[in-house]
Each structure stands twice: as structure tokens, then as C-alpha cells.
Amino acid sequence: MKIIPFSFFQRDAVQEIARDLLGKVLVTCFEGMKTSGRIVETEAYAGVTDRASHAFGGRLTERTRVMYAPGGLSYVYLCYGMHHLCNVVTNVVDVPHAVLIRALEPMDGVDVMQRRSGGRLRETQLCSGPGRLSKALGISTKHTGLPLSGDCFFIGDDGYVPDESVILATPRIGVDYAGDDAALPYRFILRGHPCVSGKKMY
């Protein structure tokens, strides 16, 4: 499997990057335990002009500082004080775009994922949501700011390309506070995939 180069992420159109990430593989190897999953759902966040983005209006805090770095780094933040959500920073320095990885199809280390998740979820549920996938793959806020090209934490390409007919753009989930921006078609899924999050399977 080839590790995706930084040039993949250092492009202007964050929506295209989010779409192009479908079918790629997120891999972790923490404490000697390898886990991985194929990306089946993403969401794009378009920085200072996007009211759903943490960087809307040029907001710069200790947490969001990594969003202003060159594309290819991880941005992991805590949601509701309990869920660690894994994003990849995109674009170039001082353009704070990011893509949230929302769901994976489990591949390597399903037994490890089950243990980390408490052993209560079916395989298709283990990574069906951004909080679940981070828990299953052992990702937490301590991994924020890392390049997603290392031996133990990376996004790879194993040659799989999803058929165009199953790629669907929809509004994002859980950003109603963003007004009109909540309706932007910035969520990308593989239509009908059992590991996609949310109630609608499209």
C-alpha cells in the first residue's frame, strides 16, 4: 500500500479532496497493534468562509492552530467532552481547510477494534461514525498535529477506486447551527454502504 503524499492534501478544493478520500485506507499501528479501515464517508470544512468550520471568520486558538499548517497533518479534537474526531488538514499554510473522516469499513485488526469498543458492536458498526472510528483505531487528541504519512498513522492507497455511480454528496450532519452553510453538499458517502453513519442509507 502506498502512503498518500502531502501533495494530495495541499490542493485548494477541499470538497474534491473529501470526495477523493473515499476508498482510501486509514491506518494506525499503536502499541504494536495494527488497525485499518477503508474510508466510506467524509465531510469537508472550508475554513474562514464556512460557518460550520472551527476556523470560521479566521478563528485561531490553541486547538485550531494546526488547521493553519500545510495540508497532510492530523487535526483531532474532542467533541462533547468524550468523542475524539479525526480530521486531515488540507490546502496550504494559513488556509485552514480540513476533512473529517466520518466512517470506515474495518479491514485489519477487527479483534483489536472490538476490544477498544467494548465488544458490544457489530463489525459494520465499529467505525460507523467519527467518534466510533477513532475509538476503534486508538486515535485521540494526543495524535493531533502528526503528519498522516508516518509508519504508525497514515492514509494509504491500495489501488481500490470506488465506482462513480456509488459516490454521493449530501448535506453535512450535526451542523444546523451553521445556517445556510449546513445545507452545503460537503458530506461524501459510498451510497448504500453498511458502514456509513447516520440513519439515512441513501
TIGUSE-813057 format. One record per residue: residue in three letters; x, y, z of N, C-alpha, C in turn. Coordinates in nm, 3 decimals. Example, Ala and Ser with C-alpha at 12.3 -4.5 7.8 and 13.67 -1.06 7.14 Angstrom:
residues 2
{r 'ALA'; {1.319; -0.569; 0.780}; {1.230; -0.450; 0.780}; {1.320; -0.330; 0.780}}
{r 'SER'; {1.285; -0.225; 0.708}; {1.367; -0.106; 0.714}; {1.290; 0.003; 0.787}}
***
This chain:
residues 202
{r 'MET'; {0.083; -0.118; 0.000}; {0.000; 0.000; 0.000}; {0.088; 0.125; 0.000}}
{r 'LYS'; {0.054; 0.222; -0.085}; {0.129; 0.346; -0.092}; {0.072; 0.449; 0.005}}
{r 'ILE'; {0.161; 0.517; 0.076}; {0.117; 0.627; 0.162}; {0.087; 0.747; 0.073}}
{r 'ILE'; {-0.027; 0.810; 0.096}; {-0.067; 0.925; 0.014}; {0.028; 1.042; 0.041}}
{r 'PRO'; {0.083; 1.104; -0.063}; {0.177; 1.215; -0.043}; {0.106; 1.343; 0.000}}
{r 'PHE'; {0.181; 1.433; 0.062}; {0.124; 1.559; 0.108}; {0.061; 1.638; -0.006}}
{r 'SER'; {0.114; 1.623; -0.126}; {0.061; 1.700; -0.241}; {-0.087; 1.669; -0.265}}
{r 'PHE'; {-0.132; 1.549; -0.228}; {-0.273; 1.512; -0.241}; {-0.361; 1.606; -0.160}}
{r 'PHE'; {-0.311; 1.646; -0.042}; {-0.390; 1.728; 0.050}; {-0.368; 1.877; 0.030}}
{r 'GLN'; {-0.262; 1.915; -0.036}; {-0.229; 2.056; -0.049}; {-0.286; 2.113; -0.179}}
{r 'ARG'; {-0.418; 2.097; -0.190}; {-0.494; 2.149; -0.304}; {-0.601; 2.243; -0.252}}
{r 'ASP'; {-0.658; 2.323; -0.341}; {-0.749; 2.428; -0.299}; {-0.891; 2.377; -0.270}}
{r 'ALA'; {-0.944; 2.290; -0.351}; {-1.084; 2.248; -0.340}; {-1.100; 2.138; -0.235}}
{r 'VAL'; {-1.137; 2.178; -0.114}; {-1.149; 2.081; -0.004}; {-1.257; 1.978; -0.033}}
{r 'GLN'; {-1.362; 2.018; -0.108}; {-1.467; 1.921; -0.142}; {-1.412; 1.808; -0.229}}
{r 'GLU'; {-1.324; 1.844; -0.322}; {-1.265; 1.742; -0.410}; {-1.179; 1.646; -0.329}}
{r 'ILE'; {-1.104; 1.699; -0.234}; {-1.020; 1.613; -0.152}; {-1.106; 1.517; -0.070}}
{r 'ALA'; {-1.215; 1.571; -0.011}; {-1.305; 1.486; 0.067}; {-1.362; 1.374; -0.019}}
{r 'ARG'; {-1.398; 1.407; -0.141}; {-1.452; 1.307; -0.233}; {-1.345; 1.205; -0.272}}
{r 'ASP'; {-1.225; 1.255; -0.300}; {-1.117; 1.168; -0.344}; {-1.067; 1.075; -0.233}}
{r 'LEU'; {-1.096; 1.109; -0.108}; {-1.055; 1.022; 0.003}; {-1.140; 0.896; 0.014}}
{r 'LEU'; {-1.257; 0.896; -0.047}; {-1.341; 0.776; -0.044}; {-1.265; 0.660; -0.110}}
{r 'GLY'; {-1.258; 0.550; -0.040}; {-1.187; 0.432; -0.090}; {-1.043; 0.422; -0.041}}
{r 'LYS'; {-0.987; 0.532; 0.012}; {-0.853; 0.526; 0.068}; {-0.858; 0.457; 0.205}}
{r 'VAL'; {-0.742; 0.429; 0.263}; {-0.735; 0.347; 0.385}; {-0.667; 0.425; 0.497}}
{r 'LEU'; {-0.735; 0.438; 0.610}; {-0.677; 0.499; 0.729}; {-0.615; 0.388; 0.814}}
{r 'VAL'; {-0.487; 0.406; 0.851}; {-0.412; 0.301; 0.919}; {-0.351; 0.355; 1.048}}
{r 'THR'; {-0.361; 0.278; 1.156}; {-0.286; 0.307; 1.278}; {-0.212; 0.181; 1.321}}
{r 'CYS'; {-0.099; 0.203; 1.387}; {-0.024; 0.091; 1.447}; {0.029; 0.141; 1.580}}
{r 'PHE'; {-0.058; 0.140; 1.680}; {-0.024; 0.191; 1.812}; {-0.001; 0.076; 1.908}}
{r 'GLU'; {0.105; 0.084; 1.985}; {0.140; -0.019; 2.083}; {0.149; -0.157; 2.017}}
{r 'GLY'; {0.200; -0.157; 1.893}; {0.221; -0.281; 1.821}; {0.096; -0.345; 1.764}}
{r 'MET'; {-0.018; -0.275; 1.770}; {-0.144; -0.330; 1.719}; {-0.188; -0.254; 1.596}}
{r 'LYS'; {-0.191; -0.321; 1.481}; {-0.230; -0.257; 1.356}; {-0.381; -0.265; 1.337}}
{r 'THR'; {-0.440; -0.152; 1.307}; {-0.582; -0.147; 1.270}; {-0.595; -0.059; 1.147}}
{r 'SER'; {-0.694; -0.088; 1.065}; {-0.715; -0.006; 0.947}; {-0.859; -0.018; 0.899}}
{r 'GLY'; {-0.899; 0.079; 0.819}; {-1.032; 0.075; 0.760}; {-1.038; 0.158; 0.634}}
{r 'ARG'; {-1.123; 0.114; 0.542}; {-1.141; 0.187; 0.417}; {-1.239; 0.303; 0.440}}
{r 'ILE'; {-1.203; 0.419; 0.392}; {-1.284; 0.538; 0.413}; {-1.409; 0.532; 0.325}}
{r 'VAL'; {-1.527; 0.539; 0.389}; {-1.653; 0.531; 0.316}; {-1.740; 0.655; 0.337}}
{r 'GLU'; {-1.693; 0.749; 0.421}; {-1.770; 0.870; 0.446}; {-1.678; 0.981; 0.495}}
{r 'THR'; {-1.692; 1.100; 0.438}; {-1.610; 1.215; 0.476}; {-1.698; 1.339; 0.480}}
{r 'GLU'; {-1.644; 1.446; 0.541}; {-1.709; 1.577; 0.536}; {-1.603; 1.684; 0.517}}
{r 'ALA'; {-1.630; 1.778; 0.427}; {-1.537; 1.888; 0.400}; {-1.575; 2.011; 0.482}}
{r 'TYR'; {-1.473; 2.083; 0.528}; {-1.492; 2.209; 0.602}; {-1.401; 2.315; 0.542}}
{r 'ALA'; {-1.464; 2.422; 0.492}; {-1.394; 2.517; 0.405}; {-1.345; 2.643; 0.477}}
{r 'GLY'; {-1.294; 2.627; 0.597}; {-1.219; 2.733; 0.663}; {-1.296; 2.859; 0.697}}
{r 'VAL'; {-1.234; 2.974; 0.672}; {-1.282; 3.102; 0.724}; {-1.418; 3.144; 0.669}}
{r 'THR'; {-1.458; 3.092; 0.555}; {-1.586; 3.130; 0.496}; {-1.699; 3.033; 0.529}}
{r 'ASP'; {-1.667; 2.925; 0.600}; {-1.762; 2.817; 0.627}; {-1.805; 2.824; 0.774}}
{r 'ARG'; {-1.932; 2.857; 0.797}; {-1.980; 2.874; 0.934}; {-1.980; 2.745; 1.015}}
{r 'ALA'; {-1.963; 2.632; 0.950}; {-1.955; 2.505; 1.022}; {-1.811; 2.471; 1.062}}
{r 'SER'; {-1.716; 2.549; 1.014}; {-1.574; 2.521; 1.040}; {-1.530; 2.582; 1.172}}
{r 'HIS'; {-1.438; 2.515; 1.239}; {-1.378; 2.570; 1.361}; {-1.297; 2.696; 1.332}}
{r 'ALA'; {-1.260; 2.715; 1.206}; {-1.178; 2.831; 1.168}; {-1.261; 2.942; 1.105}}
{r 'PHE'; {-1.394; 2.933; 1.114}; {-1.480; 3.035; 1.053}; {-1.444; 3.174; 1.103}}
{r 'GLY'; {-1.436; 3.268; 1.008}; {-1.404; 3.406; 1.043}; {-1.259; 3.428; 1.080}}
{r 'GLY'; {-1.174; 3.328; 1.056}; {-1.033; 3.340; 1.091}; {-1.002; 3.305; 1.235}}
{r 'ARG'; {-1.096; 3.235; 1.300}; {-1.074; 3.196; 1.441}; {-0.946; 3.117; 1.454}}
{r 'LEU'; {-0.863; 3.160; 1.546}; {-0.734; 3.093; 1.570}; {-0.717; 3.074; 1.720}}
{r 'THR'; {-0.718; 2.948; 1.765}; {-0.698; 2.915; 1.905}; {-0.588; 2.810; 1.914}}
{r 'GLU'; {-0.552; 2.774; 2.034}; {-0.452; 2.670; 2.050}; {-0.498; 2.540; 1.985}}
{r 'ARG'; {-0.629; 2.512; 1.994}; {-0.683; 2.389; 1.935}; {-0.680; 2.395; 1.782}}
{r 'THR'; {-0.718; 2.510; 1.724}; {-0.731; 2.517; 1.579}; {-0.602; 2.556; 1.507}}
{r 'ARG'; {-0.497; 2.585; 1.582}; {-0.372; 2.631; 1.520}; {-0.324; 2.536; 1.411}}
{r 'VAL'; {-0.339; 2.406; 1.433}; {-0.291; 2.307; 1.336}; {-0.365; 2.319; 1.202}}
{r 'MET'; {-0.487; 2.373; 1.203}; {-0.562; 2.388; 1.078}; {-0.494; 2.487; 0.984}}
{r 'TYR'; {-0.409; 2.573; 1.036}; {-0.341; 2.674; 0.955}; {-0.206; 2.623; 0.905}}
{r 'ALA'; {-0.175; 2.498; 0.933}; {-0.050; 2.436; 0.886}; {-0.068; 2.382; 0.745}}
{r 'PRO'; {0.039; 2.339; 0.680}; {0.027; 2.279; 0.547}; {-0.056; 2.151; 0.551}}
{r 'GLY'; {-0.127; 2.123; 0.444}; {-0.210; 2.003; 0.436}; {-0.132; 1.875; 0.454}}
{r 'GLY'; {-0.198; 1.778; 0.517}; {-0.137; 1.647; 0.539}; {-0.118; 1.613; 0.685}}
{r 'LEU'; {-0.151; 1.709; 0.775}; {-0.140; 1.683; 0.918}; {-0.276; 1.641; 0.974}}
{r 'SER'; {-0.273; 1.574; 1.088}; {-0.397; 1.534; 1.155}; {-0.448; 1.647; 1.243}}
{r 'TYR'; {-0.579; 1.659; 1.251}; {-0.644; 1.751; 1.344}; {-0.747; 1.668; 1.421}}
{r 'VAL'; {-0.713; 1.635; 1.544}; {-0.801; 1.551; 1.627}; {-0.851; 1.637; 1.743}}
{r 'TYR'; {-0.982; 1.648; 1.755}; {-1.037; 1.730; 1.863}; {-1.143; 1.651; 1.940}}
{r 'LEU'; {-1.173; 1.700; 2.059}; {-1.268; 1.634; 2.147}; {-1.405; 1.698; 2.130}}
{r 'CYS'; {-1.505; 1.616; 2.104}; {-1.642; 1.662; 2.084}; {-1.729; 1.616; 2.202}}
{r 'TYR'; {-1.806; 1.709; 2.258}; {-1.892; 1.679; 2.374}; {-1.814; 1.621; 2.491}}
{r 'GLY'; {-1.683; 1.648; 2.496}; {-1.601; 1.603; 2.607}; {-1.572; 1.455; 2.609}}
{r 'MET'; {-1.609; 1.383; 2.501}; {-1.589; 1.238; 2.505}; {-1.548; 1.175; 2.371}}
{r 'HIS'; {-1.586; 1.234; 2.260}; {-1.559; 1.173; 2.130}; {-1.439; 1.242; 2.063}}
{r 'HIS'; {-1.338; 1.164; 2.029}; {-1.221; 1.215; 1.958}; {-1.249; 1.204; 1.808}}
{r 'LEU'; {-1.248; 1.317; 1.738}; {-1.282; 1.318; 1.596}; {-1.158; 1.347; 1.512}}
{r 'CYS'; {-1.135; 1.262; 1.414}; {-1.013; 1.266; 1.333}; {-1.036; 1.336; 1.200}}
{r 'ASN'; {-0.961; 1.443; 1.179}; {-0.964; 1.519; 1.055}; {-0.825; 1.519; 0.992}}
{r 'VAL'; {-0.821; 1.549; 0.863}; {-0.694; 1.575; 0.797}; {-0.697; 1.719; 0.748}}
{r 'VAL'; {-0.591; 1.794; 0.781}; {-0.578; 1.933; 0.736}; {-0.547; 1.932; 0.587}}
{r 'THR'; {-0.609; 2.026; 0.514}; {-0.583; 2.034; 0.370}; {-0.544; 2.177; 0.332}}
{r 'ASN'; {-0.509; 2.195; 0.206}; {-0.467; 2.322; 0.149}; {-0.326; 2.361; 0.196}}
{r 'VAL'; {-0.295; 2.489; 0.191}; {-0.159; 2.537; 0.220}; {-0.156; 2.617; 0.350}}
{r 'VAL'; {-0.038; 2.663; 0.388}; {-0.022; 2.741; 0.512}; {-0.120; 2.859; 0.514}}
{r 'ASP'; {-0.186; 2.874; 0.629}; {-0.278; 2.986; 0.656}; {-0.411; 2.976; 0.582}}
{r 'VAL'; {-0.440; 2.862; 0.519}; {-0.573; 2.838; 0.462}; {-0.631; 2.718; 0.536}}
{r 'PRO'; {-0.713; 2.741; 0.640}; {-0.750; 2.635; 0.735}; {-0.864; 2.545; 0.691}}
{r 'HIS'; {-0.843; 2.471; 0.584}; {-0.940; 2.372; 0.539}; {-0.913; 2.239; 0.610}}
{r 'ALA'; {-1.016; 2.156; 0.620}; {-0.998; 2.023; 0.681}; {-1.108; 1.930; 0.633}}
{r 'VAL'; {-1.078; 1.801; 0.639}; {-1.175; 1.697; 0.606}; {-1.191; 1.605; 0.726}}
{r 'LEU'; {-1.314; 1.591; 0.772}; {-1.346; 1.498; 0.880}; {-1.365; 1.359; 0.823}}
{r 'ILE'; {-1.297; 1.260; 0.881}; {-1.320; 1.120; 0.843}; {-1.438; 1.070; 0.925}}
{r 'ARG'; {-1.549; 1.040; 0.860}; {-1.672; 1.008; 0.933}; {-1.699; 0.859; 0.949}}
{r 'ALA'; {-1.654; 0.777; 0.856}; {-1.682; 0.634; 0.868}; {-1.583; 0.552; 0.786}}
{r 'LEU'; {-1.557; 0.431; 0.838}; {-1.466; 0.337; 0.773}; {-1.532; 0.200; 0.762}}
{r 'GLU'; {-1.486; 0.124; 0.665}; {-1.515; -0.020; 0.660}; {-1.395; -0.091; 0.723}}
{r 'PRO'; {-1.414; -0.158; 0.838}; {-1.300; -0.221; 0.906}; {-1.225; -0.318; 0.815}}
{r 'MET'; {-1.093; -0.317; 0.827}; {-1.008; -0.408; 0.750}; {-0.918; -0.486; 0.845}}
{r 'ASP'; {-0.801; -0.433; 0.879}; {-0.708; -0.502; 0.969}; {-0.746; -0.479; 1.116}}
{r 'GLY'; {-0.723; -0.582; 1.198}; {-0.734; -0.566; 1.342}; {-0.875; -0.553; 1.396}}
{r 'VAL'; {-0.970; -0.621; 1.336}; {-1.108; -0.612; 1.382}; {-1.121; -0.656; 1.527}}
{r 'ASP'; {-1.043; -0.757; 1.567}; {-1.048; -0.803; 1.707}; {-1.001; -0.694; 1.802}}
{r 'VAL'; {-0.898; -0.620; 1.761}; {-0.848; -0.508; 1.843}; {-0.956; -0.399; 1.851}}
{r 'MET'; {-1.018; -0.369; 1.739}; {-1.125; -0.269; 1.737}; {-1.238; -0.308; 1.830}}
{r 'GLN'; {-1.273; -0.437; 1.829}; {-1.381; -0.485; 1.915}; {-1.347; -0.463; 2.062}}
{r 'ARG'; {-1.223; -0.493; 2.101}; {-1.182; -0.475; 2.240}; {-1.186; -0.328; 2.279}}
{r 'ARG'; {-1.132; -0.243; 2.194}; {-1.131; -0.100; 2.223}; {-1.272; -0.043; 2.234}}
{r 'SER'; {-1.365; -0.103; 2.160}; {-1.502; -0.053; 2.156}; {-1.593; -0.120; 2.258}}
{r 'GLY'; {-1.537; -0.206; 2.339}; {-1.615; -0.269; 2.445}; {-1.684; -0.398; 2.407}}
{r 'GLY'; {-1.663; -0.445; 2.285}; {-1.717; -0.575; 2.244}; {-1.867; -0.579; 2.226}}
{r 'ARG'; {-1.930; -0.463; 2.208}; {-2.076; -0.461; 2.200}; {-2.130; -0.430; 2.061}}
{r 'LEU'; {-2.040; -0.401; 1.967}; {-2.084; -0.356; 1.835}; {-2.060; -0.461; 1.728}}
{r 'ARG'; {-2.149; -0.464; 1.630}; {-2.126; -0.548; 1.512}; {-2.011; -0.489; 1.432}}
{r 'GLU'; {-1.951; -0.569; 1.346}; {-1.836; -0.522; 1.269}; {-1.871; -0.398; 1.187}}
{r 'THR'; {-1.990; -0.395; 1.128}; {-2.029; -0.281; 1.046}; {-2.051; -0.154; 1.129}}
{r 'GLN'; {-2.067; -0.168; 1.261}; {-2.090; -0.054; 1.348}; {-1.962; 0.002; 1.410}}
{r 'LEU'; {-1.854; -0.074; 1.405}; {-1.732; -0.037; 1.476}; {-1.678; 0.100; 1.436}}
{r 'CYS'; {-1.688; 0.133; 1.309}; {-1.632; 0.259; 1.258}; {-1.737; 0.341; 1.187}}
{r 'SER'; {-1.864; 0.321; 1.224}; {-1.974; 0.392; 1.156}; {-2.006; 0.523; 1.227}}
{r 'GLY'; {-1.912; 0.613; 1.223}; {-1.925; 0.743; 1.287}; {-1.788; 0.790; 1.330}}
{r 'PRO'; {-1.764; 0.920; 1.332}; {-1.628; 0.970; 1.359}; {-1.577; 0.938; 1.499}}
{r 'GLY'; {-1.666; 0.939; 1.599}; {-1.623; 0.903; 1.734}; {-1.591; 0.755; 1.745}}
{r 'ARG'; {-1.675; 0.673; 1.685}; {-1.653; 0.529; 1.690}; {-1.525; 0.488; 1.621}}
{r 'LEU'; {-1.497; 0.546; 1.505}; {-1.378; 0.503; 1.431}; {-1.250; 0.543; 1.505}}
{r 'SER'; {-1.251; 0.660; 1.569}; {-1.133; 0.700; 1.645}; {-1.110; 0.606; 1.762}}
{r 'LYS'; {-1.217; 0.568; 1.829}; {-1.204; 0.475; 1.941}; {-1.152; 0.341; 1.893}}
{r 'ALA'; {-1.207; 0.291; 1.783}; {-1.168; 0.161; 1.731}; {-1.023; 0.158; 1.685}}
{r 'LEU'; {-0.975; 0.268; 1.629}; {-0.838; 0.274; 1.577}; {-0.739; 0.331; 1.679}}
{r 'GLY'; {-0.787; 0.366; 1.797}; {-0.698; 0.415; 1.902}; {-0.653; 0.558; 1.885}}
{r 'ILE'; {-0.729; 0.637; 1.808}; {-0.692; 0.775; 1.779}; {-0.748; 0.868; 1.887}}
{r 'SER'; {-0.665; 0.959; 1.936}; {-0.710; 1.056; 2.036}; {-0.645; 1.191; 2.011}}
{r 'THR'; {-0.679; 1.288; 2.094}; {-0.626; 1.423; 2.076}; {-0.473; 1.427; 2.087}}
{r 'LYS'; {-0.413; 1.329; 2.151}; {-0.265; 1.329; 2.159}; {-0.201; 1.308; 2.023}}
{r 'HIS'; {-0.281; 1.266; 1.925}; {-0.228; 1.243; 1.790}; {-0.249; 1.363; 1.699}}
{r 'THR'; {-0.307; 1.472; 1.750}; {-0.328; 1.589; 1.665}; {-0.195; 1.652; 1.628}}
{r 'GLY'; {-0.188; 1.702; 1.506}; {-0.066; 1.766; 1.457}; {0.034; 1.672; 1.395}}
{r 'LEU'; {0.006; 1.542; 1.395}; {0.100; 1.446; 1.337}; {0.083; 1.440; 1.185}}
{r 'PRO'; {0.193; 1.422; 1.112}; {0.180; 1.403; 0.967}; {0.116; 1.267; 0.939}}
{r 'LEU'; {0.018; 1.267; 0.850}; {-0.050; 1.141; 0.817}; {0.027; 1.067; 0.709}}
{r 'SER'; {0.156; 1.048; 0.738}; {0.245; 0.979; 0.645}; {0.349; 0.898; 0.721}}
{r 'GLY'; {0.327; 0.879; 0.852}; {0.423; 0.805; 0.932}; {0.402; 0.655; 0.926}}
{r 'ASP'; {0.489; 0.581; 0.991}; {0.478; 0.436; 0.992}; {0.358; 0.388; 1.073}}
{r 'CYS'; {0.317; 0.467; 1.173}; {0.214; 0.423; 1.266}; {0.081; 0.495; 1.252}}
{r 'PHE'; {0.072; 0.594; 1.163}; {-0.050; 0.671; 1.147}; {-0.047; 0.734; 1.009}}
{r 'PHE'; {-0.127; 0.679; 0.917}; {-0.122; 0.732; 0.781}; {-0.249; 0.699; 0.704}}
{r 'ILE'; {-0.265; 0.768; 0.592}; {-0.371; 0.736; 0.497}; {-0.302; 0.679; 0.374}}
{r 'GLY'; {-0.346; 0.560; 0.332}; {-0.282; 0.491; 0.222}; {-0.376; 0.464; 0.106}}
{r 'ASP'; {-0.316; 0.423; -0.005}; {-0.388; 0.391; -0.127}; {-0.349; 0.251; -0.170}}
{r 'ASP'; {-0.446; 0.159; -0.165}; {-0.417; 0.020; -0.204}; {-0.467; -0.011; -0.345}}
{r 'GLY'; {-0.501; 0.094; -0.420}; {-0.543; 0.076; -0.558}; {-0.691; 0.066; -0.578}}
{r 'TYR'; {-0.767; 0.059; -0.469}; {-0.913; 0.049; -0.482}; {-0.971; 0.184; -0.524}}
{r 'VAL'; {-1.059; 0.183; -0.623}; {-1.127; 0.304; -0.669}; {-1.276; 0.276; -0.672}}
{r 'PRO'; {-1.355; 0.346; -0.591}; {-1.500; 0.321; -0.591}; {-1.563; 0.362; -0.723}}
{r 'ASP'; {-1.667; 0.292; -0.762}; {-1.738; 0.325; -0.884}; {-1.806; 0.461; -0.870}}
{r 'GLU'; {-1.800; 0.541; -0.973}; {-1.860; 0.674; -0.969}; {-2.008; 0.669; -0.933}}
{r 'SER'; {-2.075; 0.561; -0.972}; {-2.220; 0.552; -0.951}; {-2.259; 0.541; -0.805}}
{r 'VAL'; {-2.164; 0.507; -0.715}; {-2.198; 0.490; -0.574}; {-2.150; 0.608; -0.489}}
{r 'ILE'; {-2.087; 0.705; -0.550}; {-2.040; 0.823; -0.475}; {-2.152; 0.927; -0.472}}
{r 'LEU'; {-2.187; 0.970; -0.353}; {-2.297; 1.063; -0.335}; {-2.256; 1.178; -0.244}}
{r 'ALA'; {-2.293; 1.300; -0.281}; {-2.272; 1.418; -0.198}; {-2.404; 1.455; -0.130}}
{r 'THR'; {-2.399; 1.481; 0.001}; {-2.517; 1.517; 0.077}; {-2.482; 1.634; 0.171}}
{r 'PRO'; {-2.582; 1.696; 0.232}; {-2.552; 1.794; 0.338}; {-2.480; 1.727; 0.454}}
{r 'ARG'; {-2.405; 1.805; 0.529}; {-2.332; 1.752; 0.644}; {-2.428; 1.721; 0.760}}
{r 'ILE'; {-2.377; 1.646; 0.856}; {-2.457; 1.603; 0.970}; {-2.419; 1.683; 1.094}}
{r 'GLY'; {-2.521; 1.727; 1.169}; {-2.496; 1.786; 1.300}; {-2.440; 1.926; 1.300}}
{r 'VAL'; {-2.462; 2.003; 1.191}; {-2.410; 2.140; 1.186}; {-2.524; 2.239; 1.159}}
{r 'ASP'; {-2.639; 2.213; 1.215}; {-2.754; 2.301; 1.193}; {-2.726; 2.445; 1.235}}
{r 'TYR'; {-2.636; 2.465; 1.330}; {-2.601; 2.599; 1.377}; {-2.537; 2.684; 1.268}}
{r 'ALA'; {-2.496; 2.622; 1.158}; {-2.421; 2.693; 1.054}; {-2.510; 2.763; 0.952}}
{r 'GLY'; {-2.639; 2.770; 0.978}; {-2.729; 2.840; 0.887}; {-2.731; 2.778; 0.748}}
{r 'ASP'; {-2.723; 2.863; 0.646}; {-2.727; 2.814; 0.508}; {-2.611; 2.718; 0.478}}
{r 'ASP'; {-2.498; 2.737; 0.546}; {-2.383; 2.651; 0.520}; {-2.408; 2.506; 0.562}}
{r 'ALA'; {-2.506; 2.485; 0.648}; {-2.539; 2.348; 0.690}; {-2.591; 2.266; 0.572}}
{r 'ALA'; {-2.647; 2.333; 0.474}; {-2.706; 2.262; 0.361}; {-2.607; 2.236; 0.247}}
{r 'LEU'; {-2.485; 2.283; 0.261}; {-2.387; 2.261; 0.155}; {-2.362; 2.111; 0.137}}
{r 'PRO'; {-2.349; 2.065; 0.013}; {-2.329; 1.922; -0.013}; {-2.183; 1.881; 0.007}}
{r 'TYR'; {-2.137; 1.892; 0.131}; {-1.997; 1.868; 0.163}; {-1.973; 1.734; 0.231}}
{r 'ARG'; {-2.075; 1.653; 0.245}; {-2.059; 1.518; 0.300}; {-2.059; 1.421; 0.183}}
{r 'PHE'; {-1.961; 1.331; 0.182}; {-1.947; 1.236; 0.072}; {-1.952; 1.094; 0.126}}
{r 'ILE'; {-2.033; 1.011; 0.063}; {-2.050; 0.873; 0.109}; {-2.047; 0.777; -0.009}}
{r 'LEU'; {-2.024; 0.650; 0.026}; {-2.045; 0.543; -0.072}; {-2.189; 0.496; -0.052}}
{r 'ARG'; {-2.273; 0.527; -0.147}; {-2.416; 0.502; -0.137}; {-2.446; 0.356; -0.100}}
{r 'GLY'; {-2.529; 0.338; 0.004}; {-2.573; 0.205; 0.043}; {-2.473; 0.124; 0.121}}
{r 'HIS'; {-2.356; 0.180; 0.151}; {-2.255; 0.102; 0.224}; {-2.302; 0.082; 0.368}}
{r 'PRO'; {-2.292; -0.039; 0.422}; {-2.344; -0.067; 0.556}; {-2.269; 0.002; 0.668}}
{r 'CYS'; {-2.151; 0.056; 0.641}; {-2.073; 0.120; 0.747}; {-2.090; 0.272; 0.751}}
{r 'VAL'; {-2.166; 0.328; 0.656}; {-2.190; 0.472; 0.657}; {-2.269; 0.509; 0.784}}
{r 'SER'; {-2.239; 0.624; 0.840}; {-2.306; 0.666; 0.963}; {-2.440; 0.731; 0.934}}
{r 'GLY'; {-2.517; 0.754; 1.039}; {-2.646; 0.818; 1.023}; {-2.754; 0.719; 0.986}}
{r 'LYS'; {-2.879; 0.762; 0.995}; {-2.992; 0.674; 0.971}; {-3.021; 0.656; 0.824}}
{r 'LYS'; {-2.992; 0.759; 0.743}; {-3.024; 0.750; 0.601}; {-2.913; 0.677; 0.526}}
{r 'MET'; {-2.951; 0.574; 0.454}; {-2.853; 0.497; 0.377}; {-2.846; 0.543; 0.231}}
{r 'TYR'; {-2.943; 0.627; 0.188}; {-2.946; 0.679; 0.052}; {-2.940; 0.565; -0.048}}
***
